[in-house]
Amino acid sequence: MAKGKKMKSHRGACKRLKLTGSGKIQRHKAYKSHILTKKTPKRKQGLRKSTVLTSADHKRMLRSMAK
């Protein structure tokens, strides 16, 4: 009896994204890696926090995380 193949998870997505208990996907904000001198401390403080992925990308990212 032939079995279907399992979908492999995208390892880069798994390292960057986190699934919450309620099923939402958390991600880190961009623009915090370089050229930080011209950005205000308030702006950089806001970029520290993680945010929830939009509903438009949710299904696609769940598929790439193989969940």
Biopython code that builds the backbone (N, CA, C, O; Angstrom):
import numpy as np
from Bio.PDB.StructureBuilder import StructureBuilder

atoms = [
    (1, "MET", "N", (0.832, -1.178, 0.000)),
    (1, "MET", "CA", (0.000, 0.000, 0.000)),
    (1, "MET", "C", (0.884, 1.252, 0.000)),
    (1, "MET", "O", (1.715, 1.434, 0.889)),
    (2, "ALA", "N", (0.696, 2.102, -0.998)),
    (2, "ALA", "CA", (1.524, 3.297, -1.134)),
    (2, "ALA", "C", (1.021, 4.410, -0.219)),
    (2, "ALA", "O", (-0.181, 4.653, -0.115)),
    (3, "LYS", "N", (1.951, 5.070, 0.431)),
    (3, "LYS", "CA", (1.597, 6.182, 1.301)),
    (3, "LYS", "C", (1.967, 7.494, 0.616)),
    (3, "LYS", "O", (2.922, 7.552, -0.157)),
    (4, "GLY", "N", (1.207, 8.537, 0.906)),
    (4, "GLY", "CA", (1.517, 9.862, 0.370)),
    (4, "GLY", "C", (2.735, 10.441, 1.061)),
    (4, "GLY", "O", (3.051, 10.077, 2.194)),
    (5, "LYS", "N", (3.413, 11.340, 0.375)),
    (5, "LYS", "CA", (4.609, 11.938, 0.967)),
    (5, "LYS", "C", (4.222, 13.045, 1.934)),
    (5, "LYS", "O", (3.242, 13.758, 1.720)),
    (6, "LYS", "N", (4.992, 13.177, 2.983)),
    (6, "LYS", "CA", (4.770, 14.250, 3.941)),
    (6, "LYS", "C", (5.390, 15.531, 3.395)),
    (6, "LYS", "O", (6.391, 15.512, 2.679)),
    (7, "MET", "N", (4.759, 16.639, 3.759)),
    (7, "MET", "CA", (5.282, 17.932, 3.331)),
    (7, "MET", "C", (6.423, 18.336, 4.257)),
    (7, "MET", "O", (6.289, 18.281, 5.480)),
    (8, "LYS", "N", (7.543, 18.742, 3.670)),
    (8, "LYS", "CA", (8.678, 19.184, 4.483)),
    (8, "LYS", "C", (8.451, 20.629, 4.907)),
    (8, "LYS", "O", (7.924, 21.441, 4.147)),
    (9, "SER", "N", (8.858, 20.929, 6.130)),
    (9, "SER", "CA", (8.712, 22.298, 6.622)),
    (9, "SER", "C", (9.875, 23.133, 6.118)),
    (9, "SER", "O", (11.000, 22.650, 5.986)),
    (10, "HIS", "N", (9.581, 24.402, 5.838)),
    (10, "HIS", "CA", (10.617, 25.340, 5.398)),
    (10, "HIS", "C", (11.393, 25.762, 6.640)),
    (10, "HIS", "O", (10.864, 26.463, 7.502)),
    (11, "ARG", "N", (12.638, 25.335, 6.726)),
    (11, "ARG", "CA", (13.404, 25.528, 7.953)),
    (11, "ARG", "C", (13.628, 27.012, 8.268)),
    (11, "ARG", "O", (13.671, 27.396, 9.437)),
    (12, "GLY", "N", (13.768, 27.837, 7.244)),
    (12, "GLY", "CA", (13.941, 29.272, 7.471)),
    (12, "GLY", "C", (12.708, 29.891, 8.097)),
    (12, "GLY", "O", (12.810, 30.739, 8.983)),
    (13, "ALA", "N", (11.528, 29.460, 7.628)),
    (13, "ALA", "CA", (10.269, 29.972, 8.181)),
    (13, "ALA", "C", (10.096, 29.511, 9.618)),
    (13, "ALA", "O", (9.626, 30.275, 10.461)),
    (14, "CYS", "N", (10.466, 28.281, 9.906)),
    (14, "CYS", "CA", (10.323, 27.749, 11.271)),
    (14, "CYS", "C", (11.219, 28.495, 12.256)),
    (14, "CYS", "O", (10.856, 28.665, 13.419)),
    (15, "LYS", "N", (12.380, 28.936, 11.797)),
    (15, "LYS", "CA", (13.297, 29.655, 12.675)),
    (15, "LYS", "C", (12.848, 31.095, 12.901)),
    (15, "LYS", "O", (13.146, 31.674, 13.946)),
    (16, "ARG", "N", (12.138, 31.679, 11.944)),
    (16, "ARG", "CA", (11.748, 33.081, 12.031)),
    (16, "ARG", "C", (10.358, 33.304, 12.607)),
    (16, "ARG", "O", (10.084, 34.371, 13.157)),
    (17, "LEU", "N", (9.484, 32.325, 12.491)),
    (17, "LEU", "CA", (8.094, 32.489, 12.913)),
    (17, "LEU", "C", (7.780, 31.574, 14.087)),
    (17, "LEU", "O", (8.383, 30.513, 14.249)),
    (18, "LYS", "N", (6.815, 32.010, 14.911)),
    (18, "LYS", "CA", (6.437, 31.236, 16.085)),
    (18, "LYS", "C", (4.922, 31.144, 16.129)),
    (18, "LYS", "O", (4.225, 32.140, 15.935)),
    (19, "LEU", "N", (4.418, 29.952, 16.382)),
    (19, "LEU", "CA", (2.983, 29.730, 16.479)),
    (19, "LEU", "C", (2.543, 29.938, 17.923)),
    (19, "LEU", "O", (3.108, 29.336, 18.836)),
    (20, "THR", "N", (1.530, 30.793, 18.140)),
    (20, "THR", "CA", (1.031, 31.054, 19.488)),
    (20, "THR", "C", (0.030, 29.973, 19.891)),
    (20, "THR", "O", (-0.342, 29.127, 19.078)),
    (21, "GLY", "N", (-0.391, 30.009, 21.123)),
    (21, "GLY", "CA", (-1.338, 29.030, 21.620)),
    (21, "GLY", "C", (-2.697, 29.117, 20.958)),
    (21, "GLY", "O", (-3.389, 28.111, 20.806)),
    (22, "SER", "N", (-3.082, 30.338, 20.560)),
    (22, "SER", "CA", (-4.390, 30.528, 19.926)),
    (22, "SER", "C", (-4.347, 30.274, 18.417)),
    (22, "SER", "O", (-5.367, 30.391, 17.738)),
    (23, "GLY", "N", (-3.169, 29.928, 17.892)),
    (23, "GLY", "CA", (-3.060, 29.594, 16.469)),
    (23, "GLY", "C", (-2.583, 30.734, 15.586)),
    (23, "GLY", "O", (-2.496, 30.576, 14.369)),
    (24, "LYS", "N", (-2.275, 31.875, 16.176)),
    (24, "LYS", "CA", (-1.746, 32.994, 15.387)),
    (24, "LYS", "C", (-0.250, 32.801, 15.181)),
    (24, "LYS", "O", (0.391, 32.039, 15.904)),
    (25, "ILE", "N", (0.299, 33.497, 14.192)),
    (25, "ILE", "CA", (1.736, 33.400, 13.914)),
    (25, "ILE", "C", (2.396, 34.719, 14.274)),
    (25, "ILE", "O", (1.978, 35.782, 13.815)),
    (26, "GLN", "N", (3.439, 34.640, 15.106)),
    (26, "GLN", "CA", (4.187, 35.828, 15.488)),
    (26, "GLN", "C", (5.428, 35.962, 14.622)),
    (26, "GLN", "O", (6.047, 34.968, 14.243)),
    (27, "ARG", "N", (5.786, 37.211, 14.314)),
    (27, "ARG", "CA", (6.988, 37.490, 13.537)),
    (27, "ARG", "C", (7.691, 38.699, 14.126)),
    (27, "ARG", "O", (7.096, 39.485, 14.863)),
    (28, "HIS", "N", (8.970, 38.835, 13.788)),
    (28, "HIS", "CA", (9.725, 40.007, 14.218)),
    (28, "HIS", "C", (9.587, 41.100, 13.173)),
    (28, "HIS", "O", (9.376, 40.818, 11.993)),
    (29, "LYS", "N", (9.704, 42.339, 13.606)),
    (29, "LYS", "CA", (9.580, 43.470, 12.686)),
    (29, "LYS", "C", (10.886, 43.695, 11.934)),
    (29, "LYS", "O", (11.967, 43.366, 12.424)),
    (30, "ALA", "N", (10.767, 44.258, 10.744)),
    (30, "ALA", "CA", (11.923, 44.531, 9.894)),
    (30, "ALA", "C", (12.526, 45.905, 10.230)),
    (30, "ALA", "O", (12.019, 46.624, 11.091)),
    (31, "TYR", "N", (13.612, 46.249, 9.535)),
    (31, "TYR", "CA", (14.284, 47.561, 9.639)),
    (31, "TYR", "C", (14.999, 47.775, 10.967)),
    (31, "TYR", "O", (15.080, 48.908, 11.441)),
    (32, "LYS", "N", (15.519, 46.716, 11.578)),
    (32, "LYS", "CA", (16.207, 46.858, 12.855)),
    (32, "LYS", "C", (17.632, 46.298, 12.791)),
    (32, "LYS", "O", (18.247, 46.069, 13.832)),
    (33, "SER", "N", (18.162, 46.076, 11.587)),
    (33, "SER", "CA", (19.471, 45.425, 11.501)),
    (33, "SER", "C", (20.630, 46.390, 11.238)),
    (33, "SER", "O", (21.730, 46.171, 11.745)),
    (34, "HIS", "N", (20.410, 47.441, 10.464)),
    (34, "HIS", "CA", (21.505, 48.376, 10.167)),
    (34, "HIS", "C", (20.941, 49.757, 9.872)),
    (34, "HIS", "O", (19.727, 49.936, 9.768)),
    (35, "ILE", "N", (21.845, 50.743, 9.736)),
    (35, "ILE", "CA", (21.505, 52.168, 9.573)),
    (35, "ILE", "C", (20.571, 52.601, 10.708)),
    (35, "ILE", "O", (19.478, 53.119, 10.478)),
    (36, "LEU", "N", (21.038, 52.372, 11.935)),
    (36, "LEU", "CA", (20.211, 52.666, 13.096)),
    (36, "LEU", "C", (20.450, 54.065, 13.660)),
    (36, "LEU", "O", (19.697, 54.518, 14.522)),
    (37, "THR", "N", (21.486, 54.754, 13.184)),
    (37, "THR", "CA", (21.815, 56.067, 13.745)),
    (37, "THR", "C", (20.767, 57.113, 13.383)),
    (37, "THR", "O", (20.494, 58.009, 14.182)),
    (38, "LYS", "N", (20.184, 57.015, 12.212)),
    (38, "LYS", "CA", (19.182, 58.013, 11.808)),
    (38, "LYS", "C", (17.782, 57.701, 12.330)),
    (38, "LYS", "O", (16.884, 58.535, 12.215)),
    (39, "LYS", "N", (17.585, 56.525, 12.897)),
    (39, "LYS", "CA", (16.281, 56.157, 13.440)),
    (39, "LYS", "C", (16.196, 56.593, 14.904)),
    (39, "LYS", "O", (17.148, 56.435, 15.669)),
    (40, "THR", "N", (15.062, 57.134, 15.272)),
    (40, "THR", "CA", (14.889, 57.644, 16.629)),
    (40, "THR", "C", (14.782, 56.482, 17.623)),
    (40, "THR", "O", (14.378, 55.381, 17.249)),
    (41, "PRO", "N", (15.147, 56.728, 18.895)),
    (41, "PRO", "CA", (15.033, 55.672, 19.900)),
    (41, "PRO", "C", (13.602, 55.140, 20.038)),
    (41, "PRO", "O", (13.392, 53.951, 20.280)),
    (42, "LYS", "N", (12.635, 56.029, 19.884)),
    (42, "LYS", "CA", (11.229, 55.621, 19.984)),
    (42, "LYS", "C", (10.868, 54.646, 18.851)),
    (42, "LYS", "O", (10.144, 53.673, 19.060)),
    (43, "ARG", "N", (11.385, 54.930, 17.658)),
    (43, "ARG", "CA", (11.129, 54.062, 16.496)),
    (43, "ARG", "C", (11.793, 52.700, 16.678)),
    (43, "ARG", "O", (11.196, 51.663, 16.385)),
    (44, "LYS", "N", (13.030, 52.714, 17.163)),
    (44, "LYS", "CA", (13.755, 51.455, 17.382)),
    (44, "LYS", "C", (13.113, 50.635, 18.502)),
    (44, "LYS", "O", (13.121, 49.405, 18.451)),
    (45, "GLN", "N", (12.563, 51.305, 19.505)),
    (45, "GLN", "CA", (11.878, 50.623, 20.607)),
    (45, "GLN", "C", (10.646, 49.893, 20.086)),
    (45, "GLN", "O", (10.354, 48.778, 20.519)),
    (46, "GLY", "N", (9.927, 50.513, 19.163)),
    (46, "GLY", "CA", (8.751, 49.883, 18.571)),
    (46, "GLY", "C", (9.103, 48.698, 17.697)),
    (46, "GLY", "O", (8.318, 47.758, 17.568)),
    (47, "LEU", "N", (10.282, 48.741, 17.096)),
    (47, "LEU", "CA", (10.723, 47.647, 16.227)),
    (47, "LEU", "C", (11.194, 46.435, 17.019)),
    (47, "LEU", "O", (11.326, 45.345, 16.462)),
    (48, "ARG", "N", (11.449, 46.613, 18.318)),
    (48, "ARG", "CA", (11.883, 45.498, 19.154)),
    (48, "ARG", "C", (10.785, 44.467, 19.352)),
    (48, "ARG", "O", (11.045, 43.265, 19.408)),
    (49, "LYS", "N", (9.567, 44.948, 19.457)),
    (49, "LYS", "CA", (8.439, 44.064, 19.778)),
    (49, "LYS", "C", (8.061, 43.205, 18.576)),
    (49, "LYS", "O", (8.191, 43.624, 17.425)),
    (50, "SER", "N", (7.593, 42.001, 18.868)),
    (50, "SER", "CA", (7.122, 41.144, 17.785)),
    (50, "SER", "C", (5.662, 41.468, 17.498)),
    (50, "SER", "O", (4.972, 42.049, 18.335)),
    (51, "THR", "N", (5.197, 41.090, 16.315)),
    (51, "THR", "CA", (3.834, 41.391, 15.908)),
    (51, "THR", "C", (3.200, 40.150, 15.295)),
    (51, "THR", "O", (3.889, 39.181, 14.976)),
    (52, "VAL", "N", (1.890, 40.191, 15.137)),
    (52, "VAL", "CA", (1.153, 39.053, 14.581)),
    (52, "VAL", "C", (1.135, 39.170, 13.060)),
    (52, "VAL", "O", (0.973, 40.258, 12.508)),
    (53, "LEU", "N", (1.301, 38.051, 12.408)),
    (53, "LEU", "CA", (1.276, 37.998, 10.945)),
    (53, "LEU", "C", (-0.121, 38.323, 10.427)),
    (53, "LEU", "O", (-1.111, 37.976, 11.071)),
    (54, "THR", "N", (-0.216, 38.980, 9.277)),
    (54, "THR", "CA", (-1.515, 39.345, 8.717)),
    (54, "THR", "C", (-2.267, 38.112, 8.240)),
    (54, "THR", "O", (-1.675, 37.069, 7.964)),
    (55, "SER", "N", (-3.575, 38.257, 8.151)),
    (55, "SER", "CA", (-4.414, 37.133, 7.733)),
    (55, "SER", "C", (-4.160, 36.746, 6.282)),
    (55, "SER", "O", (-4.394, 35.601, 5.896)),
    (56, "ALA", "N", (-3.678, 37.699, 5.468)),
    (56, "ALA", "CA", (-3.396, 37.418, 4.062)),
    (56, "ALA", "C", (-2.253, 36.420, 3.904)),
    (56, "ALA", "O", (-2.249, 35.619, 2.969)),
    (57, "ASP", "N", (-1.285, 36.469, 4.816)),
    (57, "ASP", "CA", (-0.122, 35.579, 4.740)),
    (57, "ASP", "C", (-0.253, 34.337, 5.619)),
    (57, "ASP", "O", (0.556, 33.415, 5.513)),
    (58, "HIS", "N", (-1.254, 34.308, 6.476)),
    (58, "HIS", "CA", (-1.365, 33.265, 7.494)),
    (58, "HIS", "C", (-1.409, 31.854, 6.901)),
    (58, "HIS", "O", (-0.655, 30.980, 7.327)),
    (59, "LYS", "N", (-2.278, 31.631, 5.931)),
    (59, "LYS", "CA", (-2.461, 30.298, 5.354)),
    (59, "LYS", "C", (-1.179, 29.824, 4.651)),
    (59, "LYS", "O", (-0.778, 28.667, 4.777)),
    (60, "ARG", "N", (-0.560, 30.727, 3.925)),
    (60, "ARG", "CA", (0.667, 30.393, 3.179)),
    (60, "ARG", "C", (1.812, 30.043, 4.123)),
    (60, "ARG", "O", (2.563, 29.101, 3.867)),
    (61, "MET", "N", (1.946, 30.792, 5.205)),
    (61, "MET", "CA", (3.023, 30.531, 6.155)),
    (61, "MET", "C", (2.781, 29.250, 6.953)),
    (61, "MET", "O", (3.731, 28.540, 7.283)),
    (62, "LEU", "N", (1.520, 28.950, 7.264)),
    (62, "LEU", "CA", (1.221, 27.690, 7.940)),
    (62, "LEU", "C", (1.617, 26.504, 7.056)),
    (62, "LEU", "O", (2.125, 25.493, 7.541)),
    (63, "ARG", "N", (1.375, 26.646, 5.764)),
    (63, "ARG", "CA", (1.726, 25.586, 4.822)),
    (63, "ARG", "C", (3.234, 25.429, 4.737)),
    (63, "ARG", "O", (3.731, 24.305, 4.664)),
    (64, "SER", "N", (3.979, 26.541, 4.743)),
    (64, "SER", "CA", (5.437, 26.435, 4.649)),
    (64, "SER", "C", (6.043, 25.930, 5.967)),
    (64, "SER", "O", (7.130, 25.352, 5.975)),
    (65, "MET", "N", (5.333, 26.154, 7.075)),
    (65, "MET", "CA", (5.791, 25.605, 8.350)),
    (65, "MET", "C", (5.334, 24.162, 8.530)),
    (65, "MET", "O", (5.716, 23.508, 9.501)),
    (66, "ALA", "N", (4.528, 23.667, 7.611)),
    (66, "ALA", "CA", (3.996, 22.292, 7.592)),
    (66, "ALA", "C", (3.235, 21.979, 8.875)),
    (66, "ALA", "O", (3.455, 20.943, 9.502)),
    (67, "LYS", "N", (2.345, 22.879, 9.256)),
    (67, "LYS", "CA", (1.517, 22.701, 10.463)),
    (67, "LYS", "C", (0.090, 22.388, 10.061)),
    (67, "LYS", "O", (-0.768, 22.203, 10.924)),
]
sb = StructureBuilder()
sb.init_structure("model")
sb.init_model(0)
sb.init_chain("A")
sb.init_seg("    ")
for serial, (resi, resn, name, xyz) in enumerate(atoms, 1):
    if name == "N":
        sb.init_residue(resn, " ", resi, " ")
    sb.init_atom(name, np.array(xyz, "f"), 0.0, 1.0, " ", f" {name:<3s}", serial, name[0])
structure = sb.get_structure()
